[in-house]
């Protein structure tokens, strides 16, 4: 979660050499969940250094008004989470449910302009950090 994607892009892209892999606006329940129910829209940018490998996901919460002005990061919103790509969210939910581990969120579907559709679900680790599991479609 960042206070300004534009400032963050200046750092990660202009100074560190990352490339923008995708950029989208996400609205609705997922935005409400991640913002601690303070926003229903956010701007998301994925950054990469190489064709394959880890990416950085930047999220900036947006005002629900017409100008999409950035809003301060809520103290209710997690500042850091870990994202793990999985082959199947449904298999993950079944496997973890069998050992008594259940998600901290609903199952969300997000359409990304370049990377495609993704199914997303969140769990919390023992310290309360969000673990985001993503299945790319």
MOGI-V860630 format. One line per field, one symbol per residue. ss: DSSP state (h for helix, s for strand, l for the rest). psi: psi as a letter, one per 20 degrees, with the letter a starting at -180 (. if undefined). A space follows every 10 residues. Layout:
ss = ???
psi = ???
This chain:
ss = llllhhhhhh hhhhhlllss ssssssslhh hhhhllllll ssssssssll llllssssss ssllllllls llllllllll ssssslllhh hhhhhhhhll lllllllsss sslllsssss ssssllllls ssssssl
psi = pqhohgghhh ggghgijqqp hqprppqbhg ggghjkkiqj qqppppqqhr gqaqqpoppo qqqiahilqq qqpqiipphp rppppqhogg ggggghhhjk pqqirrpqpp oqhhiaqqpp qqrqrhjjqp opppop.
